Amino acid sequence: MNTIVIYQSQTGFTKRYAQWIAKAAAADCYALSEVKKKNLAAYDAIIFGGWACAGGISKLNWFKNNIDKWNGKKLIAFCVGASPIENPEVEPALRQNFNDSEWEKVHVFYCPGGLNYEKMSAPSKLMMKMFLKTLKAKKEKTPAEEEMIQMISASYDISDQKYIKPILHCLGISLPDTPQ
């Protein structure tokens, strides 16, 4: 299957996942800025990856605006965020990014990445600091909020190649269970 992986990455986690997917699928891999004007007609599968930001997926509108012209192709979108994969808020957050028609046409996946404050843009860093300050100021915190405070207080990396397995399975590719 002739496949392309297109990604939008801010701090490197989404790029890392895109490269892992591309390598395992023998796919072409491009940053979104490199592919916006490229003709994708030759590809059987188009995979788009963006990073999570306040429940949204960065640059997802570019992908969504092209869904109808990619009729008949396997369409996959993945989102990389700072939450662990078992966070119950992940699935509803992914779902809210697509209308019903889009949801039926696109296979959607989540990959946990982490936070890298050193590579984060100034507006994103400011937003995270404000969110952390708001959480810390809350009087009666839930255990989940206490855990969130611990997680986002510093940079961390929870990315792992095992999280690309469902995406590869969707492409008809299986990976052996081997350590990274």
C-alpha positions in Angstrom: 0.0 0.0 0.0 1.6 3.3 -1.1 1.4 5.4 2.1 2.3 8.9 3.1 2.6 10.2 6.7 2.1 14.0 7.1 2.7 15.6 10.5 2.5 18.9 12.4 4.8 18.9 15.4 5.7 21.6 17.9 8.1 20.0 20.3 9.1 16.7 18.4 6.7 14.1 19.8 4.4 14.0 16.8 7.4 14.0 14.4 8.8 11.1 16.3 5.6 9.1 16.0 5.3 10.0 12.3 8.8 8.8 11.6 8.1 5.5 13.5 4.9 4.9 11.5 6.6 5.8 8.2 9.6 3.5 8.9 7.3 0.5 9.9 5.0 1.1 6.9 7.8 1.9 4.4 5.9 5.2 3.8 6.9 8.6 2.7 7.0 11.1 5.6 6.7 14.9 5.4 6.1 17.8 7.7 2.8 19.5 6.7 4.7 22.6 5.6 6.5 20.5 3.0 3.5 18.8 1.6 0.6 21.4 1.4 0.9 21.7 -2.4 1.9 18.2 -3.2 -0.4 16.0 -5.2 -1.4 13.0 -3.1 -3.3 11.1 -5.8 -0.6 8.4 -6.0 -1.1 7.4 -2.4 -3.5 4.6 -1.2 -3.3 5.7 2.4 -2.9 9.2 3.9 -2.0 9.5 7.5 -2.1 12.9 9.3 -0.6 13.5 12.7 -1.1 16.6 14.8 -0.5 17.5 18.4 -3.2 18.0 21.0 -3.9 21.5 22.2 -6.9 22.3 24.5 -8.9 19.4 23.1 -8.2 20.2 19.5 -5.7 18.8 17.0 -3.2 21.2 15.5 -3.7 21.9 11.7 -6.4 19.2 11.5 -8.5 21.6 9.3 -6.0 21.1 6.5 -6.6 17.3 6.6 -10.4 17.7 7.1 -10.7 20.1 4.1 -9.2 17.4 1.9 -11.2 14.4 3.0 -13.7 14.5 0.2 -11.1 14.7 -2.5 -9.4 11.7 -1.1 -12.4 9.5 -1.5 -11.5 5.8 -1.8 -8.2 6.2 0.1 -7.5 4.9 3.6 -7.5 7.9 5.8 -5.9 7.9 9.2 -5.5 10.7 11.7 -3.5 10.5 14.9 -3.1 12.9 17.7 -0.2 13.1 20.1 -0.8 14.6 23.5 0.5 14.8 27.1 -2.1 12.5 28.6 -1.5 8.9 29.3 -3.5 6.7 26.8 -5.8 5.4 29.6 -7.1 8.9 30.4 -10.9 8.6 29.9 -11.0 12.1 28.4 -8.9 11.1 25.4 -11.7 9.4 23.4 -14.3 12.2 23.8 -11.6 14.8 22.9 -10.7 12.9 19.7 -14.3 12.5 18.8 -15.2 16.2 19.1 -12.7 17.0 16.4 -14.7 15.3 13.7 -18.3 15.5 12.6 -20.3 12.3 12.0 -19.5 12.1 8.3 -15.8 12.6 8.9 -15.7 10.1 11.7 -17.0 7.4 9.4 -14.3 8.1 6.8 -11.3 8.5 9.1 -9.6 6.0 11.4 -8.6 8.1 14.5 -5.9 7.2 17.0 -4.2 8.7 20.0 -0.5 8.4 21.0 0.8 9.7 24.3 3.8 11.9 24.0 4.6 14.2 26.8 5.6 17.8 27.4 8.9 19.5 26.4 8.8 23.0 27.8 12.2 23.8 26.4 10.9 23.3 22.8 7.5 24.7 23.4 6.4 28.0 21.8 6.0 31.0 24.1 2.2 31.1 23.8 1.9 27.3 24.5 4.3 27.6 27.4 2.3 30.5 28.8 -1.0 28.6 28.4 0.4 25.6 30.3 1.8 27.8 33.1 -1.6 29.5 33.5 -3.4 26.1 33.5 -1.0 24.8 36.1 -1.4 27.9 38.2 -5.2 27.5 38.0 -5.0 23.8 39.0 -2.7 24.5 42.0 -5.0 27.3 43.2 -8.1 25.1 43.3 -9.1 24.5 46.9 -10.5 20.9 46.8 -8.5 19.0 44.2 -9.5 15.6 43.0 -6.9 12.8 42.9 -6.9 13.2 39.1 -6.1 16.9 39.4 -3.3 16.3 41.9 -1.9 13.8 39.4 -2.2 16.3 36.6 -0.3 18.9 38.7 2.5 16.4 39.2 2.6 15.5 35.5 2.6 19.0 34.0 5.0 20.6 36.5 8.0 19.6 34.4 8.9 18.2 31.0 8.4 14.4 30.5 8.3 11.8 27.8 5.9 8.9 27.8 6.1 8.2 24.0 6.6 4.6 23.0 6.6 2.7 19.7 4.0 0.3 21.0 1.4 3.0 20.5 1.7 2.9 16.7 0.6 -0.8 16.6 -3.1 0.0 16.2 -2.3 2.4 13.3 -0.1 -0.2 11.6 -2.8 -2.8 12.1 -5.3 -0.4 10.4 -2.8 -0.5 7.4 -2.6 -4.3 7.5 0.8 -4.3 9.1 1.8 -6.1 12.3 4.9 -5.6 14.3 6.5 -8.3 16.4 6.5 -7.7 20.1 10.1 -6.6 20.6 11.6 -4.0 22.9 12.6 -0.6 21.4 
